[in-house]
Amino acid sequence: MRNALRRIRGALGMGSTWAAAGFVAGIGIEVLHKLWPNPLGSAMDIWPAALAYPGFFGGLAFSAVLGLVGRHRRFDELSLPGVAACGALGGAVVTLIPAAMLVLGLVTPSVPWWQITLALLGPFTLGGAMAASGSLALARKADDRVGGRTQGRQSVSGSTASGGSSTTWRKGRGRLW
């Protein structure tokens, strides 16, 4: 039970972090549009919210994919391309949300659902890969700052690695698959 709560807390934290990044990117688009009016900025009036919500769900989906694929791996065993692939897959999963809303009867779109899904697939997949890569890079930087040693390093699945002994971060070691 404790392990499941730790996973849920981690997924919510990842979703919140990605939502905050999307919100900041949306503010950047709004500011850019105010300084230099362009078609991208005028396409939508609420860019911060439009990027924060998919960011949150993308972070949740990335956490789920990474938890399944990298279950018994420590973060120092994950490769940047493998984590980026998990982020891209998580972003692709988020593009299915409009289709799910249509199936549940929550929306009535004016265009076919597959057009909406295909229009979102590219940006969400790319955004998920970039956010996942940034998350891993940030985690590595944080680990380097604290000296690269922790007691009982956590694996992606939440179980303790190395039986509670201290482990050293080794960059570039291991692969996700």
Summary of the structure (lengths in Angstrom):
residues: 177
radius of gyration: 18.3
end to end distance: 27.3
largest distance: 58.1
contacts: 545
relative contact order: 0.15
helix: 69%
strand: 6%
